[in-house]
Amino acid sequence: MSLKDFKEKNIKIGVKQCSKAIVKNEASKLYVARDAEIFVTENLIRLAEANNIEIVFVESMKELGRLSGIDVKATSVVEIL
């Protein structure tokens, strides 16, 4: 996935925002950084699995932040329908 592809999508960044989007049935895909602490992301991953949301793992939080268009690391990003 390229930065251009990612920026063209409507996204929410961070565990809280991702969780809210999944609960509201607004999410179509969840991106999770592989190097994020498991205690931060495990409940989010379970929530996505329970709601049949596709999960894509990105190599690092730095890369996920860059793809999201922010200057800081990101643990998770959700693509909104």
C-alpha positions as CSV (number, residue, x, y, z in Angstrom):
1,M,0.0,0.0,0.0
2,S,1.3,3.4,-0.8
3,L,0.9,6.7,1.0
4,K,-1.3,8.0,-1.8
5,D,-3.7,5.0,-1.5
6,F,-3.9,5.4,2.2
7,K,-4.6,9.1,2.2
8,E,-7.5,8.7,-0.2
9,K,-9.4,6.7,2.3
10,N,-11.4,7.9,5.3
11,I,-9.5,6.7,8.4
12,K,-9.5,7.0,12.2
13,I,-6.2,6.7,14.1
14,G,-5.6,5.2,17.5
15,V,-7.0,2.4,19.6
16,K,-9.9,4.4,21.1
17,Q,-11.0,5.8,17.7
18,C,-10.6,2.4,16.0
19,S,-12.6,0.7,18.8
20,K,-15.4,3.2,18.5
21,A,-15.6,2.9,14.7
22,I,-15.8,-0.9,15.0
23,V,-18.5,-0.9,17.6
24,K,-20.5,1.6,15.5
25,N,-20.1,-0.7,12.4
26,E,-18.3,2.0,10.5
27,A,-15.0,0.1,10.0
28,S,-14.1,-1.9,6.9
29,K,-10.5,-2.7,7.6
30,L,-8.1,-2.5,10.6
31,Y,-4.4,-1.8,10.3
32,V,-2.2,-2.8,13.2
33,A,1.5,-2.2,13.7
34,R,3.5,-5.4,14.3
35,D,5.8,-3.7,16.8
36,A,2.9,-2.3,19.0
37,E,2.7,-3.6,22.5
38,I,0.3,-6.6,22.6
39,F,-1.5,-5.3,25.7
40,V,-2.4,-2.2,23.7
41,T,-3.7,-3.9,20.6
42,E,-5.0,-7.4,21.7
43,N,-8.5,-6.2,22.7
44,L,-8.8,-4.2,19.5
45,I,-7.8,-7.2,17.4
46,R,-10.4,-9.4,19.2
47,L,-13.1,-6.8,18.7
48,A,-12.2,-6.7,15.0
49,E,-12.3,-10.5,14.7
50,A,-15.6,-10.7,16.5
51,N,-17.0,-8.2,14.0
52,N,-15.5,-9.8,10.9
53,I,-13.3,-6.8,10.1
54,E,-10.3,-7.6,8.0
55,I,-7.0,-7.1,9.9
56,V,-3.8,-6.0,8.1
57,F,-0.5,-5.9,9.9
58,V,1.9,-3.2,9.0
59,E,5.7,-3.6,9.8
60,S,6.0,-0.8,12.3
61,M,4.2,2.0,14.2
62,K,6.5,4.5,12.5
63,E,5.4,3.2,9.1
64,L,1.7,3.2,10.0
65,G,2.0,6.8,11.3
66,R,3.7,7.8,8.0
67,L,1.1,6.1,5.9
68,S,-1.6,7.8,7.9
69,G,-0.1,11.2,7.2
70,I,0.8,12.0,10.8
71,D,4.3,12.8,12.2
72,V,4.1,10.4,15.1
73,K,3.9,6.7,15.5
74,A,0.5,4.9,15.3
75,T,-0.5,1.6,16.9
76,S,-3.7,1.2,14.9
77,V,-5.7,2.8,12.1
78,V,-9.2,1.8,10.8
79,E,-10.6,2.4,7.4
80,I,-14.1,3.8,7.5
81,L,-16.8,2.6,5.1
